[in-house]
Amino acid sequence: MRFALRWEARTGLLFVLPCLLLFLAFRFGPSIAGVLLGFFEFGIGESPAFTGLDNFRRMAGDPVFWDSLRVTLIYTVLYVPVSMAASVGMALLVRRSFRGARFFRSVFFLPVVTSLVLAGTVFTWLFSSEGPITKLTGLSWLASPTLVLPALVIVSAWSRFGYGMLIVLARLQDLPRELEEAALSDGASTWQRFRHIVLPQLRPALFFVAVIETTNSFQVFDLVYVMTGGGPAHGSFTLVMALYEQGFKNFEFGYASAIGVALFVMTLVVALIQRLIIGRSK
């Protein structure tokens, strides 16, 4: 019996192995190549030349890199809390069963599957000097180095909160309602029930959403490229924009890969910090 099971397992593995090897090659191969390329000087029509840590030393002394890092961190600090608050708020809103609940859930999720290029084009007009948001607020959002990041945060949160809403909603629907009902009978307010009963039980879902949204904020490119191009005055020039400029405008692929490695390390470190703060179980 055991021999038959082992034979079936090995046979199944042989059938799966080609797809598994292709997946590993195309999923991790480019990542490994990108890391290795950061230790080389490489351009179009040139042979790779090993330079060791020169690209990373150049990055450490590059003011453009540090400025783009500052912009990325500010964007992340603004975006992640706004996106998570919108996700939790909308999940609580559509948690209960009522007529049209499924419709509203679909509507709230619709921006997630909407093209970011299309959304960026529409919001560029909305925030333009002739757009309704500018006329309503009297502020020139995309022309101000101070307001351009809040404008991008608003658009990004609008396009992404539906994903986090589904994650939080799935967790909310698994929570036992007895604790909330008991707290309600004891006179606890809505905020007290949410803070002391619901929120602690949402910790795994919030940790997952926080990591996903932080990673997404570090890698923001589409909206920035479409709406501002990194301007004005490099006010929205993020790390990925710097990587794009070095790799696809200056054709310095080694230096661009070094920026990508730094971006990966920073994303990993922030995810570990979030794991300690949010994901740690008592």
Secondary structure, 3 states (H helix, E strand, C coil): CHHHHHHHHHHHHHHHHHHHHHHHHHHHHHHHHHHHHCCEECCCCCCCEECCCHHHHHHHCCHHHHHHHHHHHHHHHHHHHHHHHHHHHHHHHCCCCCCCHHHHHHHHHHHHHCCHHHHHHHHHHHCCCCCHHHHHHCCCCCCCCCCHHHHHHHHHHHHHHHHHHHHHHHHHHHCCCHHHHHHHHCCCCHHHHHHHHHHHHCHHHHHHHHHHHHHHHHCCCHHHHHHCCCCCCCCCCCHHHHHHHHHHCCCCHHHHHHHHHHHHHHHHHHHHHHHHHCCCCC
